[in-house]
Amino acid sequence: MANDFNISDVLPWGRSAEEYRVMFMLGDLSPSTRVLDVAGGPASFNAEMTQAGFRVVSVDPLYQFTEAEIRQRMEETRGIMMEGVRKARDRFVWDFFSSPEALESARMAAMERFLSDYAAGLSAKRYAQGALPQLPFADLSFDLAVCSHMMFLYADVLDEAWHIAALGELLRVAPEARFYPLLDLNGQPSPHVTAARRWAQSQGYSAETRCVAYAFQRGANDMLVIKR
């Protein structure tokens, strides 16, 4: 639960709106579409999209913390994150980012953009504290939910039952949900994707895998789309 979440649990790593655009095939997104960014963390997606006239709400347990606390944690973990990337650099594709240094620069820029928007976003209720599998929104509050680098990725920590509960919650608050990537942290196909497809079929929903023009984690070329 979000209330049990501590700042020491956080490894901030923000992604940009451009990454979201290609990960989730958002090129034709209408400004009227109500988008929920699940587990958005310190991504600049909300800030950038809001500035461009889109309607985005981000939800994450991170948003219970202050700007100062988040910034401090960013600085504490920046080196840890980059050390891990450099040690495992052969597991990544270096075309969207040309090098570990370019990746670090992009991540820090995205997180700074998030922090510059954070106070205004909290005030406007664009950043909401919460965590799957229970979200603080009414039924069908959104038209589209996107979930980056959480569902399916932590397959050894979040079990099948958690994934099914989370899917049910996401399809409660939005008629369509998109997920990326579909691999686990070891770069292997997440076993919970099959369970997600079975669940969608049992509910009468559609489940479709789409190839996207983005892969930083080697082999992570697919997005899952589930629609009511």
HELIX and SHEET records of a PDB file:
HELIX    1   1 ALA A    2  ASP A    4  5                                   3    
HELIX    2   2 ILE A    7  ASP A    9  5                                   3    
HELIX    3   3 ALA A   17  MET A   23  1                                   7    
HELIX    4   4 PHE A   45  GLN A   51  1                                   7    
HELIX    5   5 PRO A   61  GLN A   64  5                                   4    
HELIX    6   6 GLU A   67  LYS A   87  1                                  21    
HELIX    7   7 ARG A   89  ARG A   91  5                                   3    
HELIX    8   8 PRO A  100  SER A  123  1                                  24    
HELIX    9   9 GLU A  160  VAL A  173  1                                  14    
HELIX   10  10 HIS A  192  SER A  202  1                                  11    
SHEET    1   A 7 TYR A 127  ALA A 128  0                                        
SHEET    2   A 7 ARG A  55  VAL A  59  1                                        
SHEET    3   A 7 ARG A  34  VAL A  38  1                                        
SHEET    4   A 7 LEU A 144  SER A 148  1                                        
SHEET    5   A 7 GLU A 176  TYR A 180  1                                        
SHEET    6   A 7 ASP A 222  LYS A 227 -1                                        
SHEET    7   A 7 SER A 206  CYS A 211 -1                                        
END                                                                             
